[in-house]
Amino acid sequence: MEDISLRARVRRMVQTGEMPCEETGKIWAGRGVGTHCAACGYAITPSEVEFEITLTSGVELRLHRGCHDVWREECEELSARD
């Protein structure tokens, strides 16, 4: 997915609460197992790093490394506007 499209998708998901910005500090990273990324929707393959984030609500997000970076940036941007 192109960076511009990914960023727009993640921004919308953050703004609507579909991907909340409530990271608890518990982040696990490891080899992907084929789970679909919450941000881009593509599978995270064993050759890619998968980030697993547990939110305070108990929801778990699984993201590619780059998707995780975009999510954090969009959360920071949203926080700066509030």
Phi, psi and omega in degrees: 000136179296147182303320181294316179294318179298313181299317179296318179296314180295318179302315179297317181294325177290314182296326180272353180086002178296327173235084184297157178258064182231046181301136183265356184095352178267100180234130176246141177230141179190187180292137178297153181235016179095000177295148179279137180290133180294336183272305186262340179088353180275154178294145175262106187280163179300341178275358181246157176275132177250128175261130176245119182243127176261120180277162180300335179283352182096349178291141176250133174253137174241125189222148168296161177303310181295322178293322176299316179299316179295317179301312180298316179299317180292324177295318178296319179298315179297318179296322181293331180281336182281000000 
